Amino acid sequence: MNWNSWAAFWDMGGAAFYVWGSYGVTFIAIVAELLLVFRRRRDTLTRLLRLRRAQGGRPAAASPDSSD
């Protein structure tokens, strides 16, 4: 597609609402996903540290199926 001006580019041949709205929704979804991933990571690390403290800092017991 060839645009004669910036205004024509931003108008996108009359489909600007659809095109820019799609970009906006996609951007918001990616940002939300990143925020949720970082929050889940922080919560998981917090739970793991709390579990380690509850065990008195000991390493987890070896599983019965491990062969030494």
ABEGO torsion letter per residue (X at the ends): XBBABAAAAAAGGGAAAAAAAAAAAAAAAAAAAAAAAAAAAAAAAAAAAAAAAAAGGBBBBBBAABBX
